[in-house]
Amino acid sequence: MSGVVALDKPKGMSSSAAVQTAKRLFRARKVGHTGSLDPLATGVLPLCFGAATRFSQFLLDSDKRYVAEVRLGVSTDSGDADGSVLEERPVGRLAQRAIERALGSFRGEIEQVPSMFSAIKHHGQPLYKLARQGVEVERKARPITVYSNEIVAFEEDRLTLDVHCSKGTYVRCIVHELGEMLGCGAHVTDLRRTMAGPFGEDDLVTFDALREADAEHRLDAALQPVSSTVRQWPAVTLTDHTAYYLRQGQPVIVPHAPTAGWVRLCEASARCQSSDTDGENGENGESRDEVTSPSGRFLGVGEILDDGRVAPRRLIPDRS
């Protein structure tokens, strides 16, 4: 079993627990998530099964988008509602334009110190476990990119933000620092991931829907193809001849290939569809997965070299 489920992670469940639940449902041997969500958070959590785990790193490295509900006037040790209250301060007559000005400090390429309540490990121990023991360790600032952070709604002490950011960004750290800049403190009360790489809310499936599909023996229909992990990348179509040499690890010349960057690799007969249709299900409910298509298949991913050749970087094992 290979493919991806874009899970709508429920509130109160850890990402690890979500993986184990999905593993039992699908009776799968190999499952992995592609970027942790806190128990408080909901939304897009892509789960990779089988051969899709070979491409999970590209989802881990992909950009994310979040909608954060924020409470102004209260700061917590974790930066979210699961933490203990540190301080309460009056919000006063805070103007939206003042918040918008402050948000400008958290856009573009910035440095961020991860929270002690993050899943980052220190000597093999997750920071959040150390934090719960009252232990604090030094954390180095990390470079992140915030492409946008916009106010969706604001009323009195309640604020809703839409944040588009690079991997490794902690929205609750942004909210905490924003609260300090505004002089009233702030924390995240609710967080929803609305995008992870190529997956958005239109792709989501709940555990309830998966259990229903399991009862009706149509669980496989919930799987998106392995190629969906990189469906936003341009496709390069190979002839049988060039595909043979590429499988041997050799860079190949492909006419009309992109001039730089990473690409999806398909055989000439494969239905290497555009990103807006790749991974949809047919009328019979069967996944249009190039891996199993009798006419061809998704081979993996490659990179364009300086001389224009296409080099294989990560391929699905050849079972022919």
N, C-alpha and C positions, 0 to 999 in steps of 0.2 A: 504494500500500500504506500503510494507516494502522492504528495500534493500538499496543499496549504488550506487551513481553515482560518478565516478572519473572524476570530472569536470576539463577541461582545462581552468582555470580562465583567462579571457582576461585582457590585460593591461588596466589600468585606472579605473578598477572597484574594489570597496571594497569587502571584503569577505561577509559582511552583505548584500550588494546589490546583490551579486551572490546568496545568500540563498533565498532572496525574489523573485528574478527572477525565480529560480528553483521551488520555492513553487507555484508560479502562473502557471508555465508550467505544473506541475504535478497535480495541483489542490489538493495539499496535505495539511493536517492539521499540521503535525509535521515534521519539517526539521531542521537540524543543521549541521554546518560545524565542521571540526575537526582540527582546528589550523589556525589562521588568516594568510592571505597573504596581504602584503601592496598593495595599488592600482598600484604601479610601477611594482609589480611582476606578473608573469604568472605561469602556470603549475598546478601541481597536488593539487587539493582541493577536498578531499572526502566529499560528502554530504550524510548524513544519513537520511533515511526516515523511519517513523513508528517505528517498533520494533528494527531497526538497531541503533536507538538513544540510546538504552540501553547499547550498546557496543562501543559508540563513544569515551568514555574515553580512551579505549585501543589504539585508533588511535591518540588521543591527546598526549598520552604518548610515542608514537612510534618514532623511529629515522627518520630523514629527510635527503634529499640530494638536493643540489642546484648547479646550474651553475651561477656564477656571472661575469658580465662584469664590469671591473674596469677602472676608469680613474685616472692615477697617476698625481700628480702635482697640484691637486685642492681638497680642503677639503670643506665640506658643514656642516651646523649645524645639519642636519638630518642624515648625512652619506650616503645619496643617491642623485640622480639627482632631486628629488622633493624639496630639501632644498635650502636654500640660501647660496651662496658662502661666505665662511669665509676668505679663503686665497688661493693665487696661488703662487706656488714655482717651480723653475726649477727642472726638473727630472734629467738632466745631463746624463752622460753615465752610466746609472744604469745597472749592469750585472744581468743576470737571476740567477746566483748562489747566489748573495746577497739576492735576493728575497726569494729563496729557503731556505737559512739559517734563514731568518727572520720568514718565515712561520713555522719553527720548534717550535717557541715560542707559537704557537696557535694550538698545537696538544696535544692530551691526555686529562686528567682531569684538567680543568683550571677554574678560577673564571672570571665572566664577569659581568660588570655593564650594565644593560639595558639602551638603548637610551631613552632620553626624548621624542622621537618621536615614542615610542612603544605604543601598545594597553594595556599595564599593567595599572591597575587602582590604583589611589591614592585617598582615601576617596570617592570612587565611581565614580571618574572622570578619563577618559583615559588620560595617560600622554601626548599623542600627542595634546590633546585639550589645556592642560595647557601650553605646549611648544608654541603653536600658539598665546597664550595670553602673551607670554614673561615671563612666570612663570617657574622656575626651582626648583625641589624638590630633596631631597637626595634620592638616590636609593642604596639599598644594593646589593653587588656583589652576584651573584648566581653561584652555581657549574654547569658546563656543561661539556660535553665530545665531543671533535672533533676527530673523528676516522681517518680522513684523510683530507688534503687540498692540492690539487695538481695543478700545473700550466698546463693549457690546451694550452694556447697560450700567447705569449709576444712579443710585437713589439713597440719600442719607449715608448709612454706613455699609451699604452693600454695593459691590462692584463686580462686574463680569468682564473678563478679558479673553480675547482670542489671540493665542500665541503660536506663531509658526517659527520653528527653531531647528537647529542641528541636533544630531545625536548628543547624548550626554548632558543635555540641558535640564536643570531642575527648576521647574516653574515655581515651586514653593520658596526656593531661594530668591528668585526674582521678586516674588510677592513680599517676602520678609524685608528685603532691602528697600523695596518701594515704600513699604510702611514706615521704615525708619527715616527715609528721605522726606516723607510727608509729615513726620513728627508725631504720628498717632499709632504706629504699629499696624500690622496686618497679618492675616494667615489665610490659607486656602481652606474653604469649607467643603468644596466639592470640585472634583477634577475629572474631566472626560477627554480621553484621547480620540480625536476625530479623524486622524490620518497617521499612517505609519508607512512611509515609502509609497508604493503604488496602491495601497489599500485604504479605502475610506469607509464611511458609514454605510454606503450602498452595498458594500461587500459583507456586512456583518451578519453573523448567525449566533443565536443564543444557545445556551445549554438546553433550554426547554425544547427548542426546535431540533437540536441534535438528538435528544432523547426520543422525540416523536418520530424522527426519521429512522432511528435505530429500531423502534418498535415496528415500523412499516418496511423494514429491510431495504431502505434506500439511503443509507448513511453515506455511501460513496459519492452520492450526488452533491454532498456538501463540500467536497474537496475541490479546490481550484487547482489547475495544473501546476506542475513544477515550474514551468516557464513564467507563471504569474509573479514569481519572486523578483523578476527583472523585466516585467512587461512594459515598463516605461522607457526601456533602452531601445535604441534603433536595432533593427534586425538585419543580419547579413545572411543571405541565402547561398548555400554551397552546392556545387554539383557532387555527384557520388564520388568523382575522382578527387576533388579537393577535400571532401569530407574524410576520405580514407587517410590522406596524408596528415590532415589536422588531428585525427584520432591518434596518430603516431607521435604527436607532440610537435609537429613541424609547422612553422608559420606558412601561410599560403597567400597567394595573390587572388583577390576577389574584385572583379570589375564593379565600379560604382559604389564601393564600400565607403563609409564615413572616413574622414581624414584623421580623426583622433578620437580617443576615448574608449569606453567599454561598449560591447555589443552583444546581442543575443545571436546564437549560432543555430541555424536550421539547415536541414537537407533540402535539396532542390524541390523535392516532392512534398515537403512538409507544409502544413498550413500555418506558416509563421505569421500570425495575424497582427494587425496594428494594436496598439495599447488599449484602444477603447473597446475592442471586442475580444481580445485574448483572454481565454479562461472562462467564457460564458458557457452555459450548458445548452445542449441541443434540446429539441422538442421531446425526445425520449428520455431526458434527464441524465444522459451519459455525459460526462465531462469531455470536452473537446481537447484532450490532452495530447500534445505532440509526442509525448514519450511513448504512448501506446497506440497511436494512429497507425493503421496498416500501410498508409501511403507515405509515411515519413515520420520524423520526430525532432523534437527540440534536443539539440546536442549538448548545450551548455553555454558558457560565456567566454568571450575572448576580448583581446585588447588590440587596438591598432598601433603598430610599431611606427617608429620615425620614418621608415622607408615605405610605409603604406601597406605592408603585409598585415594579415590578421593572425595573431598568435593565440593559441588556446590557453586559457587560464584555469578553467574549472569545467570538467566535462562529466556528463552522466556516463557511467561504465557501459561499454559496448556489450550488449548481450546477444549480438548476432552470431 
